[in-house]
Amino acid sequence: MREEAKRNYGFKRFVRKMLLAFAKSGILPGSLRVKLVKLSGVNFVNSSSVFIGEDVTFDNIYPEYITIGNRVRITAGTKIITHFLDVTKPPFSFYTGNIIIGDNVFIGVNTIICKECRIGNNVVVAAGSVVTKDIPDNWIVGGVPAKKIGERVIND
């Protein structure tokens, strides 16, 4: 029985990888990309309000550790990785963590989101940024690593 469970897990990982690889394709409309990513295991609060651009990479080992909120725009070339290697002290250790993206978030082209972090509501991440830490609500961040460069004023 244990061998069968291993085989099923291997097949499930294969299917996830294929779904995520196909979702990266530039020939699919954004709405279909979202559906394929959801089938691969990524969590959505409301998938119908999310846009995913071309060539966006989601972690294919632990996609279930990613949660995406309402009205999120993830533009082309973004990479969201939930596993990482800590090389600060030997022996080097492999870690995983949740990545939570809040509501009304815009993620610019070629952004990398890695390590365990939470991106708050109403956040703008500038193109080419590397996000490795939590970002509070209403911040505008950019750079490598991403740092605060401004704040959004939300009028109710």
Backbone bond lengths (Angstrom), bond angles and torsions (degrees), N, CA, C in turn:
res aa  C-N    CA-C-N  psi(-1)  N-CA   C-N-CA  omega(-1)  CA-C   N-CA-C  phi
1 M - - - 1.464 - - 1.520 111.20 -
2 R 1.318 117.20 -40.50 1.459 121.61 -179.28 1.540 110.82 -60.93
3 E 1.318 116.52 -40.19 1.461 120.90 179.23 1.530 110.83 -63.49
4 E 1.324 116.70 -38.88 1.467 121.02 178.31 1.529 110.64 -65.48
5 A 1.321 117.84 -39.62 1.465 121.68 177.99 1.522 110.27 -62.94
6 K 1.331 117.50 -40.60 1.474 121.11 177.12 1.516 110.69 -62.33
7 R 1.338 116.24 -43.32 1.452 120.70 179.76 1.525 111.09 -62.70
8 N 1.351 116.61 -43.29 1.466 120.90 178.84 1.518 111.20 -63.06
9 Y 1.347 116.81 -40.92 1.459 120.30 178.33 1.524 110.40 -63.74
10 G 1.330 116.90 -41.82 1.462 120.92 178.14 1.517 111.79 -62.11
11 F 1.319 116.65 -41.12 1.462 120.57 178.52 1.531 110.55 -66.70
12 K 1.328 116.18 -41.05 1.465 120.81 179.37 1.530 110.25 -61.54
13 R 1.339 117.18 -43.63 1.470 120.49 177.17 1.516 111.19 -62.40
14 F 1.331 116.74 -40.44 1.458 120.90 178.56 1.530 110.75 -60.89
15 V 1.327 116.66 -45.75 1.466 120.93 179.46 1.529 110.20 -62.46
16 R 1.335 118.02 -43.30 1.462 121.46 177.54 1.520 111.22 -58.24
17 K 1.331 115.91 -46.18 1.470 120.02 -179.62 1.522 110.52 -61.21
18 M 1.326 116.94 -42.65 1.461 120.11 -179.30 1.535 111.13 -65.57
19 L 1.340 117.24 -42.65 1.464 120.60 178.27 1.524 111.12 -61.53
20 L 1.332 116.63 -45.54 1.466 119.92 -179.48 1.522 111.65 -68.20
21 A 1.323 117.90 -36.21 1.467 120.64 177.59 1.526 110.47 -65.60
22 F 1.319 117.03 -42.27 1.456 120.66 179.13 1.525 111.02 -68.55
23 A 1.334 117.12 -34.08 1.468 121.28 179.78 1.524 111.57 -65.90
24 K 1.334 118.35 -26.34 1.465 122.02 179.07 1.524 112.03 -70.15
25 S 1.303 116.06 -18.35 1.450 122.26 -173.67 1.522 112.97 -57.63
26 G 1.318 115.92 141.71 1.453 121.75 177.55 1.519 113.06 -80.74
27 I 1.333 117.96 -8.35 1.457 119.89 -177.68 1.522 113.41 -86.07
28 L 1.338 116.27 -10.44 1.463 120.02 -178.37 1.523 111.15 -93.94
29 P 1.328 117.51 143.95 1.467 118.96 172.15 1.526 110.26 -69.84
30 G 1.338 117.10 154.10 1.457 122.42 -177.10 1.517 113.77 -54.32
31 S 1.332 118.10 -37.92 1.470 120.84 -178.16 1.522 111.19 -65.53
32 L 1.323 117.64 -35.96 1.466 120.85 178.25 1.528 110.46 -73.10
33 R 1.337 116.81 -35.13 1.464 120.17 175.24 1.526 110.45 -57.76
34 V 1.330 116.23 -44.88 1.467 120.94 -179.41 1.531 109.78 -60.23
35 K 1.321 117.87 -43.09 1.468 120.83 -179.34 1.523 111.64 -63.59
36 L 1.332 117.33 -41.10 1.462 120.34 178.78 1.527 111.50 -66.42
37 V 1.331 116.01 -40.85 1.463 120.27 178.48 1.523 110.09 -64.20
38 K 1.323 116.85 -39.64 1.469 120.76 178.10 1.535 110.24 -63.76
39 L 1.320 117.17 -42.09 1.470 121.03 177.76 1.526 111.70 -62.84
40 S 1.325 117.52 -28.75 1.467 120.86 -178.65 1.521 112.32 -75.74
41 G 1.345 117.88 -14.27 1.450 119.87 176.20 1.516 115.76 124.29
42 V 1.331 118.67 -8.29 1.469 121.04 178.20 1.528 108.39 -68.82
43 N 1.341 116.62 138.64 1.465 122.55 -178.21 1.526 110.81 -91.28
44 F 1.323 116.32 136.22 1.461 122.84 177.77 1.521 109.29 -125.59
45 V 1.339 116.80 139.42 1.457 120.66 172.29 1.521 108.35 -72.37
46 N 1.337 116.17 -45.97 1.461 122.25 178.03 1.524 107.54 -149.56
47 S 1.306 116.66 92.70 1.464 120.95 -173.04 1.524 112.95 -63.92
48 S 1.337 118.54 -24.39 1.464 119.80 -178.25 1.527 112.60 -71.76
49 S 1.345 117.91 -13.94 1.464 120.52 -179.60 1.526 112.67 -101.63
50 V 1.336 117.66 7.40 1.463 122.13 -175.32 1.523 110.24 -106.00
51 F 1.343 115.69 141.93 1.463 121.66 173.00 1.521 108.58 -115.94
52 I 1.329 116.26 132.36 1.458 122.27 175.62 1.518 107.78 -122.40
53 G 1.317 116.53 121.00 1.461 122.22 -179.07 1.519 112.75 -76.47
54 E 1.340 114.68 -177.39 1.461 121.28 -179.79 1.524 111.30 -70.15
55 D 1.312 115.83 149.30 1.461 123.86 172.30 1.527 113.49 59.52
56 V 1.334 117.52 31.83 1.459 121.70 175.18 1.527 107.42 -85.51
57 T 1.343 116.20 129.82 1.458 121.54 -177.89 1.514 110.22 -106.56
58 F 1.311 116.41 124.73 1.460 122.85 173.44 1.518 107.43 -107.47
59 D 1.320 116.89 145.55 1.458 122.13 178.76 1.527 109.01 -53.25
60 N 1.336 116.87 123.44 1.460 118.64 -178.63 1.527 112.31 -95.81
61 I 1.340 117.43 -0.21 1.461 119.87 175.41 1.527 109.77 -90.03
62 Y 1.342 116.53 -45.97 1.464 121.62 -179.47 1.532 111.45 -129.88
63 P 1.327 119.06 61.48 1.467 118.81 -179.44 1.529 112.92 -65.80
64 E 1.342 116.90 -22.86 1.460 120.09 -179.52 1.528 112.40 -69.35
65 Y 1.324 118.49 -9.88 1.465 122.22 177.44 1.530 112.02 -86.52
66 I 1.323 117.53 2.71 1.467 122.13 -179.85 1.524 108.57 -106.13
67 T 1.348 116.66 131.00 1.462 122.49 176.26 1.525 107.91 -127.46
68 I 1.325 115.97 130.71 1.459 122.24 -177.22 1.527 109.08 -120.59
69 G 1.334 116.25 129.05 1.460 122.55 -176.83 1.523 113.65 -80.54
70 N 1.343 116.03 -163.53 1.464 123.95 -179.98 1.520 111.47 -78.77
71 R 1.314 115.98 148.05 1.466 123.51 172.68 1.530 112.56 50.59
72 V 1.316 115.87 52.19 1.464 122.41 178.41 1.520 108.49 -103.25
73 R 1.345 115.87 137.65 1.466 122.54 176.69 1.518 107.58 -117.15
74 I 1.329 116.33 115.84 1.462 121.81 177.82 1.525 106.36 -112.99
75 T 1.326 116.46 111.43 1.456 120.12 -172.65 1.529 112.13 -88.04
76 A 1.323 115.95 174.42 1.464 124.44 -170.50 1.522 113.79 -54.00
77 G 1.320 115.17 141.35 1.451 122.18 172.71 1.513 115.94 79.83
78 T 1.319 118.35 1.57 1.470 121.40 -179.95 1.530 110.22 -69.38
79 K 1.329 115.75 144.86 1.460 121.42 177.48 1.518 108.95 -125.90
80 I 1.338 116.31 129.13 1.463 122.51 179.92 1.520 107.52 -121.40
81 I 1.336 115.62 111.45 1.459 121.95 -172.18 1.526 110.08 -120.71
82 T 1.337 117.49 124.75 1.466 121.82 -176.41 1.528 113.41 -99.78
83 H 1.308 118.51 -2.44 1.464 120.34 177.79 1.525 108.86 -122.79
84 F 1.329 115.57 148.63 1.456 119.35 -177.68 1.518 110.02 -156.84
85 L 1.307 114.85 163.83 1.454 121.98 -179.12 1.520 108.40 -108.57
86 D 1.321 116.37 127.38 1.464 121.10 176.86 1.526 108.11 -92.37
87 V 1.329 117.03 113.05 1.459 121.38 -177.70 1.530 111.93 -106.99
88 T 1.343 116.92 15.03 1.457 119.62 -176.72 1.521 113.19 -71.52
89 K 1.318 117.49 -30.56 1.466 119.60 177.94 1.522 109.57 -148.42
90 P 1.335 116.69 133.63 1.465 119.78 177.95 1.526 110.44 -68.43
91 P 1.299 122.02 152.56 1.456 123.64 -7.57 1.529 110.58 -73.01
92 F 1.301 115.65 143.08 1.458 120.34 -178.40 1.522 109.44 -62.57
93 S 1.325 115.27 137.94 1.462 120.03 -174.89 1.515 111.14 -120.19
94 F 1.310 115.64 145.27 1.453 123.88 178.47 1.522 108.07 -96.38
95 Y 1.321 117.67 127.04 1.458 122.33 -178.68 1.520 111.00 -124.45
96 T 1.327 114.69 156.33 1.457 120.63 171.96 1.522 107.43 -129.34
97 G 1.324 116.46 159.39 1.456 119.87 178.00 1.512 110.86 -164.72
98 N 1.318 115.45 161.34 1.461 121.50 -179.87 1.518 111.35 -79.08
99 I 1.314 115.37 142.07 1.460 122.19 170.82 1.518 105.91 -116.78
100 I 1.328 115.79 118.65 1.461 121.55 -178.19 1.518 108.20 -117.22
101 I 1.327 115.96 123.04 1.460 122.29 179.21 1.523 106.82 -109.17
102 G 1.347 116.65 122.47 1.460 122.11 -176.63 1.514 113.41 -73.09
103 D 1.327 116.28 -164.96 1.462 123.20 -178.75 1.533 111.10 -86.60
104 N 1.332 115.87 152.75 1.472 123.28 175.63 1.523 111.97 57.11
105 V 1.318 116.75 46.70 1.467 121.78 -178.08 1.523 109.27 -106.92
106 F 1.345 115.56 138.52 1.459 122.14 173.42 1.518 107.87 -116.04
107 I 1.332 116.52 125.18 1.464 121.90 179.42 1.522 107.61 -115.24
108 G 1.335 116.09 116.99 1.462 122.44 -175.13 1.522 113.82 -70.59
109 V 1.322 115.06 168.95 1.465 124.16 -176.84 1.528 111.35 -56.91
110 N 1.328 115.29 139.20 1.466 124.04 174.74 1.524 114.71 58.22
111 T 1.310 116.91 32.25 1.461 121.57 174.89 1.529 109.20 -81.25
112 I 1.331 116.07 146.18 1.457 121.48 174.78 1.522 107.59 -116.79
113 I 1.326 115.73 126.22 1.473 121.58 175.99 1.520 105.97 -116.41
114 C 1.333 115.43 117.36 1.453 118.80 -177.17 1.522 110.25 -142.40
115 K 1.290 115.23 169.35 1.460 124.17 -172.50 1.519 108.91 66.04
116 E 1.305 115.44 175.38 1.461 120.33 179.42 1.521 108.36 -77.00
117 C 1.347 117.04 122.87 1.463 119.25 178.94 1.523 110.77 -157.74
118 R 1.317 114.14 162.14 1.460 121.97 176.75 1.517 107.65 -124.60
119 I 1.310 116.03 126.49 1.461 122.03 175.05 1.517 106.10 -100.95
120 G 1.331 117.05 119.52 1.459 122.18 -174.68 1.519 113.69 -69.27
121 N 1.318 116.11 -175.97 1.455 123.28 179.50 1.534 110.34 -76.74
122 N 1.333 116.48 150.06 1.468 123.81 175.39 1.522 112.88 59.83
123 V 1.316 117.51 35.03 1.467 122.37 -178.50 1.526 109.65 -97.00
124 V 1.338 115.44 144.69 1.458 122.29 171.74 1.522 106.88 -117.75
125 V 1.339 116.75 125.69 1.462 121.95 176.64 1.525 106.78 -109.16
126 A 1.328 116.37 119.78 1.468 121.47 -177.33 1.526 111.19 -66.60
127 A 1.325 115.45 155.82 1.463 121.58 -179.80 1.521 111.07 -58.96
128 G 1.329 116.04 141.45 1.452 121.94 176.13 1.507 115.57 76.09
129 S 1.304 118.49 11.53 1.468 121.89 -178.49 1.519 111.27 -80.55
130 V 1.331 115.42 158.33 1.462 121.74 173.26 1.522 107.05 -121.30
131 V 1.326 116.02 111.86 1.469 122.10 -177.75 1.522 108.40 -97.19
132 T 1.348 116.20 120.00 1.459 120.82 179.69 1.526 112.27 -127.00
133 K 1.337 117.18 -3.00 1.469 121.52 -178.71 1.520 109.83 -136.34
134 D 1.329 115.67 166.00 1.459 121.28 178.12 1.525 111.04 -60.16
135 I 1.349 115.10 144.73 1.461 121.67 176.51 1.524 107.63 -120.86
136 P 1.342 118.12 121.18 1.470 120.94 -179.90 1.529 112.20 -67.15
137 D 1.322 115.87 164.38 1.461 122.41 177.58 1.530 111.34 -55.62
138 N 1.334 115.07 146.39 1.470 124.25 171.23 1.524 115.38 67.97
139 W 1.301 119.02 13.60 1.466 120.85 178.78 1.520 110.81 -88.95
140 I 1.319 115.09 152.67 1.460 123.56 167.81 1.521 104.87 -112.16
141 V 1.334 117.01 122.61 1.460 120.54 -176.99 1.517 110.45 -124.59
142 G 1.333 115.37 156.47 1.452 120.82 176.95 1.505 110.29 -164.94
143 G 1.311 116.17 161.74 1.447 121.35 175.72 1.511 113.88 106.26
144 V 1.353 112.88 -180.00 1.459 121.12 -179.42 1.517 107.26 -128.23
145 P 1.313 120.06 104.73 1.464 127.94 -6.57 1.532 110.65 -73.48
146 A 1.310 116.50 161.95 1.465 121.58 -176.51 1.526 110.87 -63.92
147 K 1.339 115.09 131.56 1.470 122.04 177.93 1.521 108.38 -132.86
148 K 1.312 115.44 160.93 1.463 121.01 -179.87 1.531 110.08 -65.23
149 I 1.343 115.59 127.95 1.466 120.09 175.10 1.522 110.94 -121.35
150 G 1.327 116.76 -4.57 1.460 120.67 178.60 1.501 110.40 179.79
151 E 1.334 113.36 -178.58 1.459 119.28 -179.73 1.520 108.10 -139.32
152 R 1.318 116.03 140.66 1.467 121.22 176.93 1.516 109.89 -87.54
153 V 1.323 114.96 136.32 1.462 120.61 173.86 1.519 106.52 -101.41
154 I 1.316 115.94 116.72 1.462 121.77 -176.76 1.529 107.52 -100.72
155 N 1.329 116.05 117.54 1.476 121.18 176.87 1.519 109.09 -92.69
156 D 1.312 115.93 124.86 1.471 119.62 -179.30 1.500 112.40 -82.95
